[in-house]
């Protein structure tokens, strides 16, 4: 027994009567390029850790990670995983503003 199928019929000759979105509205995908954020994440996190902590050792102790992992973050080799990002956002009231301002400069 086959499943029912949905067929979409498009007629470009009949104009759409729906209102167009507001001209001032901008797509998030145009403001924040996902690949660019991924590439710049290690540098953003390195700048954040250098502003908030004195050394990679302090980062390692606070985030409960190895010293080598903290060195990788400090040196912009890698970016932390999502649970570390949440830890920083929940424990530092200025973290969101820091990233918002830095990403805003790059966008």
C-alpha positions, -999 to +999 in steps of 0.1 A: +000+000+000+015+033-010+014+065+011-006+095+000+016+122-017+014+159-015+017+177-049+026+214-050+012+233-080+029+266-088+014+293-110+038+322-115+013+341-137-009+350-107+006+376-084+008+368-047-014+391-026+006+387+006+025+417+019+062+417+014+084+417+046+094+450+060+123+465+040+142+472+072+141+435+083+174+418+077+180+381+076+202+367+104+219+345+078+231+377+060+243+394+092+261+363+107+277+340+082+278+306+100+311+296+084+328+329+093+317+325+129+331+289+129+364+301+116+367+331+139+355+313+170+390+303+183+402+339+180+370+353+197+373+328+226+411+335+229+403+372+233+376+365+258+398+343+279+426+367+279+403+395+290+387+375+318+415+353+331+452+360+340+466+328+325+458+295+308+463+278+341+434+298+356+412+289+326+420+252+331+411+253+368+379+273+363+366+252+333+379+219+347+399+210+316+435+200+310+462+226+309+468+217+272+431+223+263+433+257+281+465+265+261+447+256+229+419+280+237+443+307+250+464+305+217+433+304+194+441+269+182+406+256+191+374+269+205+357+254+236+326+231+233+291+243+240+291+233+277+320+256+283+303+284+263+272+280+286+294+280+317+310+313+306+276+329+297+260+318+330+289+328+352+300+361+336+274+388+332+296+406+306+302+376+284+272+381+261+281+418+256+317+409+249+308+385+221+280+407+208+304+436+204+332+414+188+309+396+164+291+429+156+325+444+145+331+414+122+297+414+106 
